[in-house]
């Protein structure tokens, strides 16, 4: 199980920062941003190998299920 930021969103924000810097903005003037979207990923194969059962209601809330 993993809970963390959406990396594709972080890369998009990084590209925005690079674009602003290349257009002449000073890096010190750019605001620091926190991730706004987080993802929950569950690996069912590993959970079954460990003898864990994940409730269906929990799986319904996940962003990605690895089988």
HURAGI-V374432 format. One record per helix or strand of 2 or more residues. SS is the DSSP state (2 for helix, 1 for strand). FROM is the first residue (numbers start at 1). LEN is the number of residues. If there is no record, write none. Layout:
ss:SS from:FROM len:LEN
ss:SS from:FROM len:LEN
//
This chain:
ss:1 from:2 len:4
ss:2 from:7 len:16
ss:2 from:27 len:3
ss:1 from:38 len:6
ss:2 from:44 len:6
ss:2 from:56 len:4
ss:1 from:64 len:3
//
